[in-house]
């Protein structure tokens, strides 16, 4: 494999994340009763914070806190409910030293989360769900993940119509970049995401992964969110054709992480962190051996001295 190694990095992130010579691991903290992969397990703020701290212990570099499920077919939650779910968790995780991303399509939620210390706005709609989003991103200077999206969860399964899924997704993301620039967002803030499972049938996801270097070559950091998604359930289907359940998809997720990292992904978003934390180190060692850099030893891919953040600041 001769992937290009980790892609460009967004500028406004904390220095300790820039020092990594490998793909970053974003741990998912869903504060929702109904996410498809882990619905309801960490629905109270206390449980969500404890889960986030556990993910940091397992090697997460940053945590993605979301209060609205994007499960296929799901309905929108009220803005106030989303704020009530997300903000206390963001605040407490930031206070414990975590780098926090907020998973929201709403500008008002993004702004409130950044005000409470979130560094990243992860918008699965790429700005299409809320016309005020780009202004918030421009004003706050937060890192912004623009995911490829064609419609909300209740309609997205009907929007899987592509000539060539990779070419079309890249073109639609390029249109988002143009709109972001027009709104005053700096390129250094922007991360792109092909949006696996969003308006993509099972078979549409594999070309997006296999041809990830094409998206990486567009020059922006790339985030990959394959974790526990339906296309992995179908890949791992039992003898009767029944998809593997979400919690049985973690080993396949870690395998995707290794391949995506070797293909140059900047970050992977995962529910089970430990397997992907290992996988990104394997990929870095693999790439390092090809380029003559020692990424497998005890030096470059580790944090310098920031054990506090890795343990959630629990020793402070
Ligand atoms: N997938 C989910 C939620 N947020 N954000 C990004 N950037 N990319 C993704 O692929 C993505 C996301 C799916 O929901 P889950 O949290 O229930 O897995």
Boltz pocket constraint, residues with backbone or C-beta under 6 A from the ligand:
constraints:
  - pocket:
      binder: B
      contacts: [[A, 28], [A, 30], [A, 35], [A, 36], [A, 37], [A, 38], [A, 70], [A, 71], [A, 103], [A, 122], [A, 123], [A, 124], [A, 145], [A, 147], [A, 193], [A, 195], [A, 196], [A, 223], [A, 224], [A, 225], [A, 226], [A, 227], [A, 269]]
      max_distance: 6.0
